[in-house]
């Protein structure tokens, strides 16, 4: 009997606590005609909501430095700042938008402690993620100008695909994790100081599109055991960042700014180059297949490759380094025209799986070995081969043709 009474008392205590929490946050709705947040006439019942109130916006409401708990903007609701200056709204709980959140002449900022869910139009100036663990669910694209993480504790969980239009995302070196995001799209904005991790290895991977002046800076994107498809544009760049995946497929124009890392096997139909303002370098930890172009952009573009190299496209950058610690295979279906081809790792050897046509290339092998069973022709136009040990093994082949032209040696 004592046990039953104890269970009853504990259950009653939890129920009363739950009821207390529910009653603590009352719900206040705006009229459909709306008005200033601080005006009692804006609200059904004539009570201006405050920090402890859940708020539903049913019409055009202008915030003037206010606070609430949970915030819901209905499909007919419009939430903005008062039009005579910049104003903010502190949301202690979750924010769910089915309508419109926007600036009104000046800038509107939302400081959000809870989760963000967008079904409508969200284009205000600043949204600060100031809670601990928070989630983003974007059924419609997010178009706020700034989306900033202002709390170093916790992490951001992305519960949907992420489409961002004209948004500057600054995670201040915090983490975005997702099991559900298959597409991360940044259009005319940036992703900065972010650690983005896609966890679900059973998903088809991650499609990353960075277009119309958008860029990724000082960030790490990881999709371990998955494929990442990365589409860039000629007006954007990948700056001082790292991308980790099993396979990386790149297209469009990928401009390397600073020192960047692709820790994956890479297949490129892109124009891969440095940003035009200086000489920059990309490290590829796996194999690299070029079906597009590897080229300089005003200054020099340098690439280090640890795996096998296949060229089916145009390759005219300044320096290419073969830095694998195991054997590396070169398959030059199309001529190689990079200014320098270096062997920078003494371990392993270079296996040539095709004929080799070199245009304006200085090959420096550092006394390492190039070995082949299939190469019948090495053609060097205006360049040199230096400190190389070249071995042709196949005695059944028709022989070997070496062509040196235009001052090559």
N, C-alpha and C positions, 0 to 999 in steps of 0.2 A: 504494500500500500504506500509506504514511504517512497519507493522508487517511482510509482505512478505519479504521486504528488510532485516529486522533484522534476520529472519529465514535463509535467503540465506547467510548472512554474517557469522552467527554462523556455518552453515553447511560447508561453505568454510573454515573457520578457523580450524574445526576438520579435514577436509580432508587434509589440508596443514600440520597440525601437524602429522597426520598419515603418509603422504608421506615423511615428514622430518625424522621420525623414521625409515622408511623402507630404505631411502637413506643413513642414518647414518651408518647402518650396511651393508656393501657391502659383497658379497659372493665371496670367493676365493677357488678354487679347486686345489688339488695336481695333479701332473702327475701320471700316472699309475706306473712309475718307482720309484717315491718317492724320498727320500733323507732326509737330515737334515732339520728341520723346519726353521732354520735361513738361509738356502741357497736359494737364489732367483730361482735357477734352479729347485728346488723341486716343484714350483708352476706355473700353467698355467698363462701366462702373466708376470711372473718374479717378482711378488710383494710378499714380505714376509708378511703374515697376522699378525695383531696385535689385541689389545684389542677390537676394534670396528668392527671386521670382523667376519662374519659367515664363517666357514671352513668346507669343504668336503674333506675327506681323501679317495683317490682312489687307493692308493698303500702303500708301506711300508715307513712310515714317522717316524723319530726319533725326539722327542721333546728335546730341550736343554734350559729349563727354559723360556717358552713362554706364550703368552696369546691370547685368542680369545673370541668372543661372543658365538654364538651357534656352537656346534661341531657335525658333522655327520660323522661316519665311515661307508663306504659302504661295501658291501659283499666282495669286493676284497681289502679293506683297512686293513692295519695293523698299529696300533699306539703304539709306545713304547718310551722309553728313549734312548738318545744317549748312546752308549755301553760302554763309558769309565768312567761313574760315575753315581750317582743318580741324576735324573732331575725331574722337575715338570712342569705341565701345568695348568694355571689358566683359567677356563671356566666360563665366566661371565653370560652365558645364559644356554640353555639346552644341554645335551649330549645324542645323540642317536647312538647306536652301532648296526650295522648289520654284522660287520666283526670281528676284533680281537683287543683287547686292552690288552697289556701284558708288562712284564718286558723284558729287553734285557741285560742280564748278571748282571747288577746292578738293582736298584729299580726305579720304575716309579710311581709318585704320581700325582693325579688329584685333584685339588681344584675346586669344582663344586658349583656354586651359583644357578643354575636352576634345572630343572627336569632331572631325569635319566631314560632312556629307553633302555633296552637291548634285542636284538634279536640274538646276536652272542655269542662270547667268550670274557669274561671280567675277566682277571686273574692278573691284575697288583698288585703292593704291597699295595698302599694306595689310597683310594678314600675318600676325606673329603667333607661332606655335609655342606657347609659354607653359604648358603643362609638363608632366613626366612622360609616361607612355601615352601616345596619342595615335589615332588611326585616321587615314584619309580614304574616303570612298568617293570616287569621281564617276558618276553615271553620265555627267556632262563635262565637257572640258573646263578646266580651271583657268581663268584669265586675269586674275589679280596680278598687279604689276610686281609686287614683292611678296614672296612666301618665305618667311624667315624663321628658323628655329632659334629661340632665345633661351632655351633651357637645356643645359648640358646633360642633365640626368634623363634616363629613360631612352626610348627609341620611337621612331615613327614607323607604323605598319601600314603599308599600302594594300588595301583590300579590293582593288580593282585595277584595271588598266589605268595608266596615267597619261592623260592628254593635257598639255600645258601650252596655252597660247599667250605670247607676250609676257611671260612670267619669269622673274629673276628668283631662282630658288637657291637660297643659301642655308645649308644645313649646319654651318659652323663646326664641321668635322664630326657630326653626329651620324647615326645610322638610320637608313631606310631599309626595312626588310619586307619581303613579300613572297607568298606562296602562289599568288593568284595573278600577278601582273605579267601578261605576255607581251604588252606593248608599252614602251615608255617613249613618248613623243614630246619633244621640246621645239616649239616653233617661235622664232624671234625672241629668245630669252636665254637663260643659262641655267645650268646645274653646277653649283659651286660648293666645294668643301663638303662633299657628300660621300658616305660609305654606303653604297647601294648593294644589297645582297638578295638575289633571287634563289630561294631555297628548293623549290619543287623540281626535283630531277625527272619526274614523270611528265612534266609539261613539255610542250614543243620547243621551249627555249624562250629567248627574249628578243623582241624586235625593237631596236633602238633607232629612232629617227631624230636627227638634229638638223633643222633646216632654217632658212631665211635669217641669217646672221646669228643663229643660236650657237652656243658652244658649251663644252664641258671643261671645267677647270678644277684642278687640285682635288680630284675625286677618284674613288676606286669603285669600279662596277664589277661584281662577281656573280657569275652563274655557273658554279662548279658542276661539272658533269653534263653541261648543256651547251647548246649552240646559241650564239648571239649573232644576229644580223644587224649590222650598223650601217645606216645610210647617212651620209654627210652632205654638206653643200659648200660651194666655193666661197661663200661669205662667212662661214663659221670655222671652228677649229676645235682641236682636242689638245688641251694644255696641261702639262705637268700631271698627267693622269695615268691610271692603270686600268686595263680591262682583262679580267680573268675568266676563261671559259675553256671548254674542251675544244670547240671549233668556233672560229670567228669568220664571218662572211661580211666583207665590206664593199660598199658601192657608193656611187656619187663622187664627191670630192672630200677626201679626208686630209685636213691640214694639221700637221704636227707642230705644236707650239711648245717650246721647252723640250725636256726629255720625257718621253712617254714609253709605256710598256704594254705590249700585247702578249699576254701569257696564254697562248693558244696556238693551234694550227690554223693558219690564216689562208683563206682563199679570197683574192681581191679582184673585183672587176672595176675598182675605183681608180681615180687619179689620186695617188698617194704622194704627198709632197710636204715640204716645210711651209710654215707661215712665211709670208713674203718679207717680214721685217728683219730676219736674221737666219743664221745657220742653226738647224735643229736636228734631233736624233730620235729614232724610234728603235726599240729593242723588241724582237720577236723571239719568244722562247721555244717555239715549235717550228713546223715546216711553213714555207711560204710559197704560194702559187700565185703568180701574177698573170691575170687575164686582162688587165687594164693598162695603167701607166704608173711607173715609179720615176719621179722626175724632180728636178730642182725648181724652186720658185724664187727668182731673183738671187737669193743666196743658196748655200749648199744644203742638200738633204742627205743625211747619212742614215743607214739602216744596218743593224746587227741582227743576224739570223743564226739561230742555234740548230735548226733542223734542215731538212732537204729543201732545195730551191728549184722551182720550175718557172720558166719564163715563156708564156704564150702571148705576151703583149709587147709594150714598149718599156724599155728600162734604160734611162739616161740620167740618173741621179749622180751625185758626186762620188760618194764612198759607200761601198757595200762590204761589210765584214762578215766572214764566215767564222763564227766563234763557238761552234758546237764542240763538246768534249767527246763526242762519238763520231763515227764516220758520217760524212754528209754527202748527199748525192746531188749533182747538178744536172738538170735536164733543160737544155736551152733549145726549145723548139723554135723560138724566134731569136734573132741576133741579140746579144747583150751589148749595150752601149754605155754603161756606167763608166765614169772617168777612172775609178779605181775599184779593183776587186782584190780584197785582202784576205789572206788566211791569218787569223789572229789567235789561233789556238793550236798548240803543238800536238795535242792528243788527237788520235784518229787520223783518217786520211780523207781525201776528196775523191769521190767516185763519179766519173763522167758517164752519164747515161745517154748521151746524144752526141752528134757532131757539135763543134763549138765555133761559132762565128762571133768574133769580137770586133766592135767598131770604136776606135778612139779610147781603148781601155788599157790601163796599166794593171797587169796582174802581178801581185807580189805574194809568193807562196811561203816565204820564210823557211825555205829548205824542206818543205813538206812535200808529200807525194800526191800526184794526180794519177789515178789508175782507171783504165777502161777496157772493156771487152767489145764495145760497140762503136766507138768513135773512129770514123774513117778520115775525118777532115778537121783540122784546126786552122782557122783562117783569122789572121790578125791584121787589121787595117789601122795604121797610124796609132800604134801603142807599143807595149812590150810585155814580155813574160819574163819574170825575174825570180831567181832562186827557186825553181820548180824542178821536181823529179817526176817526169812524165813516163808512164809505163803502159804500153799497149799489149794486152795479154793474148788476144784471140788469134791464133795462128791460121785459122780457117778464113779469116777476113781477107778481102782483096788487097789489103795493105794500109798504108797511112799516108795522107797528103797534108803537108804543112805549107801554108801560104802566108807570106809576109809582104805587105804592100804599104806604100805611102810612108816610108820611113820607119816601119815597124821593125822591132828586133827582139 
